[in-house]
Amino acid sequence: MSGPLCRRLAEMRAEKEAARPAAATAIMNAGTEALRASGILDRVPRAGDRAPLFARPSVAGPTVRLQSLLKRGPVVLSFFRGRW
């Protein structure tokens, strides 16, 4: 990845790392490396991959089913990690 977004993300990461204790950054980096070494990235869906059919409760309460949404047309999935 390159370009303005990549540079801005790198700047933001550097700012956050500078603001937190070095020991905390070391723990986070070790966890990230352990995940990479586990091979988990080989199983991560990529852009354009088909999602498995799923059903999940919506914020409003009722269950949302991918199969039902696909009957109405193409679906774009967006994942929001929440606020940490």
C-alpha positions as CSV (number, residue, x, y, z in Angstrom):
1,M,0.0,0.0,0.0
2,S,1.3,3.4,-0.8
3,G,0.0,6.9,-1.3
4,P,-1.4,9.6,1.0
5,L,-3.7,7.3,3.0
6,C,-0.8,4.9,3.7
7,R,1.4,7.8,4.8
8,R,-1.3,9.2,7.0
9,L,-2.0,5.8,8.6
10,A,1.7,5.4,9.3
11,E,1.8,8.9,10.9
12,M,-1.2,8.0,13.1
13,R,0.4,4.8,14.2
14,A,3.6,6.6,15.1
15,E,1.7,9.2,17.1
16,K,-0.2,6.5,19.0
17,E,3.0,4.5,19.7
18,A,4.8,7.7,21.0
19,A,1.9,8.3,23.4
20,R,1.8,4.9,25.0
21,P,4.3,3.1,27.2
22,A,7.0,1.2,25.3
23,A,6.1,-1.9,27.2
24,A,2.5,-1.8,26.0
25,T,3.6,-1.4,22.4
26,A,6.0,-4.3,22.8
27,I,3.2,-6.5,24.1
28,M,0.9,-5.5,21.2
29,N,3.6,-6.1,18.6
30,A,4.4,-9.5,20.1
31,G,0.7,-10.4,19.9
32,T,0.5,-9.3,16.3
33,E,3.6,-11.3,15.3
34,A,2.2,-14.4,17.1
35,L,-1.0,-14.0,15.0
36,R,1.0,-13.7,11.8
37,A,3.1,-16.7,12.6
38,S,0.0,-18.8,13.3
39,G,-0.9,-18.6,9.6
40,I,-4.2,-16.9,10.3
41,L,-3.7,-14.4,7.5
42,D,-3.9,-17.3,5.0
43,R,-7.5,-17.8,6.1
44,V,-8.6,-14.1,6.0
45,P,-11.3,-13.3,3.4
46,R,-10.1,-11.0,0.7
47,A,-12.0,-8.3,-1.2
48,G,-14.2,-10.0,-3.8
49,D,-14.4,-13.3,-1.9
50,R,-17.9,-14.8,-1.3
51,A,-19.0,-14.6,2.2
52,P,-20.5,-17.7,3.9
53,L,-24.2,-17.5,4.5
54,F,-24.8,-16.1,8.0
55,A,-27.5,-14.8,10.3
56,R,-26.8,-12.2,13.0
57,P,-29.0,-10.0,15.2
58,S,-29.2,-6.5,14.0
59,V,-28.7,-3.4,16.1
60,A,-32.5,-2.9,15.9
61,G,-33.1,-6.5,17.1
62,P,-34.4,-8.7,14.3
63,T,-32.1,-11.3,12.8
64,V,-30.4,-10.3,9.5
65,R,-29.8,-13.2,7.1
66,L,-27.4,-12.8,4.2
67,Q,-29.4,-15.2,2.1
68,S,-32.5,-12.9,2.4
69,L,-30.4,-9.8,1.6
70,L,-29.0,-11.5,-1.5
71,K,-32.5,-12.1,-2.9
72,R,-32.8,-8.3,-3.2
73,G,-29.5,-7.9,-5.0
74,P,-25.7,-7.6,-4.4
75,V,-24.6,-7.0,-0.8
76,V,-21.6,-5.1,0.5
77,L,-20.4,-6.2,4.0
78,S,-18.7,-3.7,6.2
79,F,-17.1,-4.6,9.5
80,F,-16.9,-2.1,12.3
81,R,-14.6,-3.0,15.2
82,G,-16.3,-0.6,17.5
83,R,-14.6,2.0,19.7
84,W,-11.7,0.7,21.8
